[in-house]
Amino acid sequence: MGSKAEWWKGAVVYQIYPRSFRDTNGDGIGDLKGIEEKLDHVAGLGADAIWLSPFYPSPNKDFGYDVSDYCDVAPEMGTLADFDRLVAATHKRG
């Protein structure tokens, strides 16, 4: 394979739709903590990277793609601290 900067050319990318992936607080909506809990499972599938569908605040008229604040996390999906933990946990796994 080419340079390390082009790792993505041969990578397996696993897309996660957070809203339906894993609910950790029982409200029926998937959340960032749920993704973090399942990172080992996703890595075990052979994924080199994850691609998260929108988890930003949104009026949800377009399944979350109508973002109202690109600098925050939708409250039903967690907090910025949850996102920071998810990023750190993902990087820890390589």
Long-range contacts (C-beta under 8 A, 24 or more apart in sequence): 7-48, 8-49, 11-48, 11-49, 12-45, 12-46, 12-47, 12-48, 12-49, 13-47, 13-48, 13-49, 13-50, 13-51, 14-42, 14-45, 14-47, 14-49, 14-50, 14-51, 15-50, 15-51, 15-52, 15-53, 16-42, 16-50, 16-51, 16-52, 16-53, 17-53, 18-52, 18-53, 18-54, 18-55, 18-77, 19-53, 19-55, 19-64, 19-77, 27-76, 29-76, 29-77, 30-77, 31-76, 31-77, 31-78, 31-82, 32-73, 32-77, 32-78, 32-79, 32-82, 32-83, 32-85, 32-86, 33-78, 33-82, 33-86, 35-86, 36-82, 36-85, 36-86, 36-89, 39-89, 39-90, 39-93, 40-93, 43-93, 50-90, 55-83
